[in-house]
Amino acid sequence: MKIKLQIYILGKVMTIEGLLMLLPVLCGLIYGELRNSVIYALFAIGYIAAGLLVSLKKPAKMTIYLKDGCIATALSWIVLSVCGCLPFIVTGEIPSFTNAMFETVSGFTTTGASILTNVEGLSHISLLWRSLTHWIGGMGVLVFLLAVVPMSGGSNMNLMKAESPGPSVGKFVPKVRTTAKALYTIYLALTIIEILVLIISGMPVFDSVCSAFGTAGTGGFGIRNDSFASYSSHIQWIVAVFMILFGINFNFYYLIIARQPGKALKLSEVKVYLAIILISTVTITLNILKVTGGSAEAARHAFFQVATVITTTGFATTDFDTWPTLSKLIMVVLMFIGACAGSTGGGIKVSRFQIRAKMIVREIACYINPRAVKKVQIDGKPIDPDLERSVSVFFFVYLLIFTASAGIVALEGHDLVTTFTSVAATINNIGPGLSMVGPTCNYAFLSGLSKWVLIFDMLAGRLELFPLIIFLNPMTYKGSFKGFFSMKQN
């Protein structure tokens, strides 16, 4: 492990976090929240100074391998979360470290699970910082780092593989750095468009900015206690559409911009993703007609809730925990499916289910005709055996972590639905579950142990499991520090 390079990356990450924290400071000054503005400003300046100091000396070798990329990714997200939660504690708005860490990790991982019982009691500066963590975590701070810091060899791709959601990472263009710039350009453009559309639609500017940050990052932190229930129906439709847009693989947008609509329309994952949304929305609409005020209202609530769950955003317009069993079952299934790979959404990802489904079909075909040689193909291209293996391993590791986490949370003695969906909602980065962690509830009642288990789940889910596992594996660091200290002595 290259410790100097890890420290250098952490310094850059802290600098970026400090600079981004200046935006809430400006917001606090506008709303006259002087005390909190001073606190946030001191933290921002401190992070910038510490980050610049740590990254002052650039390592001679900027090449970073996949193992180092996983460590850098996991460590960066942990440092981001610890630094991000401190202003909540010092301002006294979330005085408990465990609760502040839970809220901040939930923000950066775009989960949206909250321990707050009164969101509207927060200051404007904390509400904006809380929503901004979604936007930072949506595309990933290391992807932003790739766009501005040059590295050598395969370092860029290794960092992107470690942080980007999905079973595989591709390059839009030959240079990964240019790809990172393209990703953030599309991400920023869509965010600005949503802000403007919401403002034009009558939503207050502050609400529009926070809502757009939450939608773009598919995070789901609302600034009202009822999430989106009290906003007008047309605003709910707009936000639902943008949630779906941010859940689409960003390759699709790049191909459209590059004037290759034919290739964009051939992306099977996007087609499957939209088909799942359509089928789920129609089914739930028909199923909840009796418990809503009419077909239009049923369609709106169904569409919004399907969009918010499959994209793992977590906003809500109604308490879907009161829906019929079939509708709730569909919502739970959507929690696991998630959005497209290469999007800001969480979950297992549509492409992984595509690959697994085609692997099952191939196995059945081989039983019928043992001599047949069939390859799994996506979009007309054969899938690499290594990718098939990694998808299979992912499902198994996912199941192990899910089972272990549910077992620990179950020690509290809550009902099965609460236990099951609290883990499902956090490891899939969704936020609301069912029963005691439903859309109108929160996670404040859980014990400290359960909250830390769910913090781990949120990080593991956002980082696609393996970077965090590699980071926590003692074998990863065998001989690393010995070499570092001997180098220091020399």
C-alpha positions in Angstrom: 0.0 0.0 0.0 1.3 3.4 -1.0 0.7 5.4 2.2 2.1 8.7 0.9 -0.3 8.5 -2.0 -3.2 7.7 0.3 -2.4 10.7 2.5 -2.2 12.9 -0.6 -5.6 11.7 -1.9 -7.2 12.3 1.5 -5.7 15.8 1.6 -7.3 16.6 -1.8 -10.6 15.1 -0.5 -10.6 17.3 2.6 -9.8 20.4 0.5 -12.8 19.6 -1.8 -15.1 19.1 1.2 -14.0 22.4 2.8 -14.6 24.3 -0.4 -18.0 22.8 -0.8 -18.9 23.6 2.8 -18.5 27.3 2.0 -21.8 27.1 0.0 -23.9 26.4 3.2 -21.9 29.2 4.9 -23.1 31.7 2.3 -26.7 30.3 2.8 -26.4 30.9 6.5 -25.3 34.5 6.0 -28.3 35.1 3.7 -30.7 33.8 6.3 -29.0 35.6 9.2 -27.8 32.5 10.9 -24.6 34.1 12.1 -23.6 31.7 14.9 -23.9 28.6 12.7 -22.3 30.4 9.8 -19.2 31.1 11.9 -19.0 27.4 13.0 -19.4 26.1 9.5 -16.9 28.6 8.2 -14.3 27.6 10.8 -14.7 24.0 9.9 -14.5 24.8 6.1 -11.3 26.8 6.5 -9.8 24.2 8.8 -10.5 21.4 6.3 -9.1 23.5 3.4 -6.0 24.3 5.4 -5.4 20.8 6.6 -6.1 19.3 3.2 -3.7 21.7 1.4 -1.0 21.1 4.1 -1.3 17.3 3.8 -1.3 17.3 0.0 1.4 20.0 -0.3 4.0 17.5 -1.4 2.9 15.5 -4.4 4.2 11.9 -4.3 6.8 11.0 -6.9 4.8 8.1 -8.2 1.1 8.8 -8.8 0.3 5.3 -10.0 -2.3 3.6 -7.9 -3.4 0.0 -8.2 -6.8 -1.5 -7.7 -6.2 -2.5 -4.1 -4.9 1.0 -3.3 -7.9 2.4 -5.1 -10.3 0.5 -2.9 -8.5 1.6 0.3 -8.4 5.2 -0.9 -12.1 5.1 -1.7 -13.2 3.6 1.6 -10.9 5.8 3.6 -12.0 8.9 1.7 -15.7 8.2 2.4 -15.0 7.6 6.1 -13.0 10.8 6.4 -15.7 12.7 4.5 -18.4 11.5 6.8 -16.5 12.2 10.1 -15.5 15.7 8.9 -19.0 16.3 7.6 -20.8 15.4 10.9 -18.7 17.6 13.2 -20.6 20.9 12.4 -23.9 19.1 13.3 -22.4 18.3 16.7 -20.8 21.7 17.5 -23.9 23.6 16.5 -25.9 21.4 18.8 -28.4 20.5 16.2 -27.4 16.8 16.3 -25.4 16.6 19.6 -24.8 12.8 19.6 -21.8 11.7 17.6 -23.5 8.4 16.7 -26.6 10.2 15.4 -24.6 12.9 13.6 -22.4 10.2 12.0 -25.5 8.2 11.0 -27.1 11.3 9.4 -24.0 12.3 7.6 -23.1 8.8 6.3 -26.8 8.6 5.2 -26.3 11.8 3.3 -23.0 11.1 1.6 -24.1 7.5 0.7 -27.3 9.0 -0.7 -29.4 6.8 1.6 -31.7 9.4 3.1 -32.4 7.4 6.3 -32.7 9.9 9.2 -32.6 10.0 12.9 -34.2 13.4 13.0 -37.8 13.7 14.5 -38.2 17.3 13.4 -36.4 18.1 10.2 -38.0 21.6 10.0 -36.3 22.4 13.3 -32.8 22.5 11.6 -31.3 25.8 10.5 -31.2 26.6 6.8 -27.4 26.1 6.8 -27.6 22.6 8.2 -30.5 21.7 5.9 -28.5 22.8 2.9 -25.4 21.0 4.0 -27.5 17.9 4.7 -28.8 18.0 1.1 -25.5 18.9 -0.4 -24.0 15.7 1.1 -26.3 13.9 -1.3 -25.1 15.8 -4.3 -21.4 15.2 -3.3 -22.0 11.5 -2.7 -24.2 11.0 -5.8 -21.4 11.1 -8.4 -18.6 10.6 -5.9 -15.9 13.0 -4.7 -13.2 10.8 -6.1 -14.8 11.0 -9.6 -14.5 14.8 -9.2 -10.9 14.3 -8.0 -10.2 12.4 -11.2 -11.4 15.3 -13.2 -9.0 17.8 -11.7 -6.0 15.8 -10.5 -3.8 14.0 -13.1 -2.6 10.5 -12.3 -0.5 8.0 -14.2 -0.9 4.5 -15.6 -4.2 2.8 -14.8 -4.7 4.9 -11.6 -7.7 6.8 -12.9 -9.6 3.7 -13.9 -8.8 1.9 -10.7 -10.2 4.8 -8.6 -13.3 5.0 -10.8 -13.8 1.2 -10.5 -13.6 1.4 -6.7 -16.2 4.2 -6.4 -18.5 4.0 -9.4 -21.7 2.0 -8.9 -22.3 -1.0 -11.1 -20.8 -4.3 -12.1 -18.4 -2.7 -14.6 -17.0 0.7 -15.4 -16.4 1.9 -19.0 -14.8 4.9 -20.5 -16.8 7.3 -22.7 -13.6 8.5 -24.3 -10.0 7.1 -24.3 -8.9 9.2 -21.3 -10.6 8.4 -17.9 -10.0 12.0 -16.8 -12.0 13.3 -19.7 -14.8 10.7 -18.8 -14.9 12.1 -15.3 -15.2 15.6 -16.6 -18.0 14.5 -18.9 -19.8 12.7 -16.0 -19.7 15.8 -13.8 -20.7 18.1 -16.6 -23.9 16.0 -17.3 -24.5 15.7 -13.5 -24.2 19.5 -12.9 -26.3 20.4 -16.0 -29.2 18.1 -15.0 -29.1 19.5 -11.5 -29.3 23.1 -12.7 -32.1 22.2 -15.1 -34.1 20.7 -12.3 -33.5 23.7 -10.0 -34.7 26.1 -12.7 -37.8 23.9 -13.6 -38.8 23.7 -9.9 -38.4 27.4 -9.4 -40.5 28.1 -12.5 -43.1 25.7 -11.2 -43.5 27.8 -8.0 -41.3 26.0 -5.5 -39.3 28.4 -3.3 -35.6 28.8 -4.3 -34.2 27.3 -1.1 -36.6 24.3 -1.4 -35.7 23.9 -5.1 -32.0 23.8 -4.5 -32.2 21.3 -1.6 -34.7 19.1 -3.5 -32.6 19.1 -6.6 -29.5 18.1 -4.6 -31.5 15.3 -3.1 -32.9 14.2 -6.4 -29.6 14.4 -8.3 -27.8 12.3 -5.8 -30.9 10.1 -5.4 -30.6 10.7 -1.7 -34.0 11.7 -0.4 -33.3 14.1 2.5 -36.4 16.3 2.7 -36.6 19.7 4.3 -40.2 19.2 5.4 -41.4 16.7 8.0 -43.8 15.2 5.5 -41.1 15.0 2.7 -43.0 15.9 -0.5 -46.6 15.3 0.6 -47.4 19.0 1.1 -46.0 20.1 -2.3 -48.3 20.6 -5.2 -49.1 17.6 -7.5 -47.3 19.1 -10.5 -44.1 19.5 -8.5 -44.4 15.9 -7.4 -44.6 14.8 -11.0 -41.6 16.9 -11.9 -39.4 15.5 -9.1 -40.5 11.9 -9.9 -39.4 12.4 -13.6 -36.0 13.8 -12.5 -35.5 10.9 -10.1 -36.0 8.5 -13.0 -33.6 10.5 -15.2 -30.9 10.4 -12.5 -31.4 6.6 -12.2 -30.5 6.1 -15.9 -26.9 5.0 -16.9 -25.0 8.2 -17.7 -23.6 6.4 -20.8 -27.1 7.0 -22.2 -26.8 10.8 -21.9 -23.2 10.9 -23.2 -24.3 9.0 -26.3 -27.1 11.4 -26.9 -24.8 14.4 -26.5 -22.3 12.7 -28.8 -25.0 12.5 -31.4 -25.2 8.7 -31.2 -28.9 8.2 -30.4 -29.0 4.8 -32.1 -26.4 3.4 -29.6 -28.2 5.1 -26.7 -31.5 3.5 -27.6 -29.9 0.1 -27.8 -28.8 0.1 -24.2 -30.9 -2.9 -22.9 -30.4 -1.9 -19.2 -32.2 1.4 -19.7 -35.1 -0.4 -21.5 -35.4 -3.0 -18.7 -35.2 -0.2 -16.1 -38.0 1.8 -17.7 -40.1 -1.3 -18.3 -39.9 -2.2 -14.6 -41.0 1.3 -13.7 -44.0 1.1 -16.1 -45.2 -2.3 -15.0 -44.8 -1.5 -11.3 -46.6 1.8 -11.6 -49.5 0.3 -13.5 -49.8 -2.6 -11.1 -49.7 -0.5 -8.0 -52.1 2.1 -9.4 -54.7 -0.6 -10.0 -54.0 -2.1 -6.6 -54.4 1.1 -4.5 -57.4 2.6 -6.3 -59.6 1.7 -3.3 -57.4 3.5 -0.8 -56.9 6.7 -2.7 -59.2 9.5 -3.9 -59.3 8.5 -7.5 -57.4 7.1 -10.5 -55.3 10.3 -11.1 -54.2 10.5 -7.4 -53.5 6.7 -7.4 -51.3 7.1 -10.5 -49.4 10.0 -9.1 -48.6 8.4 -5.8 -47.8 5.1 -7.5 -45.5 6.7 -10.0 -43.7 8.8 -7.4 -43.2 6.0 -5.0 -42.0 3.6 -7.6 -39.6 6.3 -8.9 -38.3 7.1 -5.4 -37.7 3.4 -4.4 -36.2 2.0 -7.6 -33.8 5.0 -7.9 -33.2 4.6 -4.1 -34.0 8.3 -3.6 -36.3 8.0 -0.6 -38.7 11.0 -1.0 -42.3 10.3 -0.3 -45.7 11.8 -1.1 -47.7 9.3 0.9 -47.3 6.5 3.5 -46.9 3.5 1.3 -46.8 1.3 4.4 -50.6 1.6 4.5 -50.9 0.2 1.0 -52.2 -3.3 0.2 -49.8 -6.2 0.6 -49.2 -6.6 -3.2 -48.1 -3.0 -3.5 -45.8 -3.2 -0.5 -44.3 -6.4 -1.9 -43.5 -4.7 -5.2 -41.9 -1.8 -3.3 -39.6 -4.2 -1.3 -38.6 -6.0 -4.6 -37.8 -2.6 -6.1 -35.6 -1.8 -3.1 -33.3 -4.7 -4.1 -33.4 -4.1 -7.9 -32.3 -0.5 -7.7 -31.3 1.8 -10.6 -29.0 1.4 -13.6 -25.2 0.9 -13.3 -23.4 4.1 -14.0 -26.1 6.2 -12.4 -26.3 7.9 -9.0 -28.9 5.3 -7.8 -28.2 2.5 -5.4 -29.5 -1.0 -5.0 -28.1 -4.2 -6.6 -28.5 -2.6 -10.1 -30.6 -3.7 -13.1 -27.6 -4.9 -15.1 -26.6 -7.4 -12.4 -30.1 -8.9 -12.5 -29.9 -9.0 -16.3 -26.6 -10.9 -16.2 -27.8 -13.3 -13.5 -31.1 -14.0 -15.4 -29.2 -14.7 -18.6 -26.8 -17.0 -16.7 -29.8 -19.0 -15.4 -31.2 -19.3 -18.9 -27.8 -20.5 -20.2 -27.5 -23.1 -17.4 -31.0 -24.4 -18.2 -30.0 -24.6 -21.9 -26.9 -26.5 -21.0 -28.9 -29.1 -19.0 -31.2 -29.6 -22.0 -28.3 -29.7 -24.5 -25.0 -30.4 -22.7 -23.0 -29.9 -26.0 -24.3 -26.4 -26.6 -21.9 -23.6 -26.1 -23.7 -20.4 -25.2 -22.3 -17.1 -24.0 -24.1 -14.5 -21.9 -24.5 -11.4 -24.0 -25.6 -7.9 -23.1 -26.4 -5.4 -25.9 -25.0 -7.9 -28.4 -21.6 -8.2 -26.7 -20.4 -11.3 -24.9 -19.9 -10.9 -21.1 -16.4 -11.6 -19.9 -16.2 -14.7 -17.6 -14.5 -12.5 -15.0 -17.5 -10.2 -14.9 -19.9 -13.2 -14.5 -17.8 -14.4 -11.6 -17.7 -11.0 -9.9 -21.5 -10.7 -10.2 -22.0 -14.1 -8.7 -19.6 -13.3 -5.8 -21.3 -9.9 -5.3 -24.7 -11.6 -4.8 -23.2 -14.1 -2.3 -21.3 -11.4 -0.3 -24.3 -9.2 -0.4 -26.4 -12.0 1.1 -23.9 -12.7 3.9 -23.7 -9.0 4.9 -27.5 -8.6 4.7 -28.0 -11.7 6.9 -25.4 -10.8 9.5 -26.7 -7.2 9.7 -30.3 -8.3 10.1 -29.3 -10.8 12.8 -27.6 -8.1 14.8 -30.5 -5.6 14.4 -32.9 -8.4 15.3 -31.4 -8.6 18.8 -33.4 -5.5 19.7 -36.6 -7.5 19.4 -38.5 -5.4 16.8 -40.9 -7.0 14.4 -39.6 -8.9 11.4 -40.7 -6.3 8.8 -38.9 -3.5 10.7 -35.7 -5.5 11.0 -35.7 -6.8 7.4 -36.6 -3.5 5.7 -34.3 -1.3 7.9 -31.3 -3.4 6.6 -32.7 -3.5 3.1 -33.3 0.3 3.0 -29.8 1.1 4.2 -27.6 -1.5 2.3 -29.5 -0.5 -0.8 -29.2 3.2 0.0 -33.0 3.9 -0.1 -33.8 5.4 3.3 -37.4 4.6 4.2 -38.5 1.0 4.8 -41.7 -0.4 6.3 -43.4 -0.6 9.7 -41.3 1.3 12.3 -38.9 2.6 9.6 -41.6 3.5 7.2 -41.9 6.8 5.2 -43.5 8.7 8.1 -41.0 7.3 10.7 -37.3 7.5 11.3 -34.3 5.5 12.7 -34.0 7.4 16.0 -35.4 4.6 18.1 -32.6 2.1 17.3 -29.8 1.4 19.7 -26.3 2.6 19.1 -25.1 -0.8 18.0 -27.8 -1.1 15.4 -27.1 2.4 14.1 -23.4 1.5 13.6 -24.3 -1.7 11.8 -26.6 0.3 9.5 -23.8 2.9 9.0 -21.6 0.0 7.8 -24.4 -1.2 5.5 -24.9 2.3 4.0 -21.2 2.6 3.3 -20.9 -1.0 2.0 -23.9 -0.5 -0.3 -22.7 2.8 -1.8 -19.2 1.4 -2.3 -20.4 -1.9 -3.8 -19.2 -3.9 -0.8 -15.7 -4.8 -1.8 -13.8 -1.5 -1.2 -15.0 -1.5 2.4 -14.2 -5.2 2.9 -10.7 -4.8 1.4 -10.2 -1.7 3.6 -11.2 -3.7 6.8 -9.2 -6.8 5.9 -6.0 -6.9 8.0 -4.2 -8.8 5.2 -4.5 -5.7 3.1 -1.9 -3.9 5.2 0.6 -6.7 5.7 4.0 -5.1 5.5 2.7 -1.7 4.4 3.5 0.3 7.5 6.8 -1.5 8.1 8.0 -0.3 4.7 6.6 3.2 5.4 8.4 3.6 8.7 11.7 2.1 7.4 11.5 4.6 4.5 11.0 7.4 7.0 14.1 6.3 9.0 16.2 6.3 5.8 
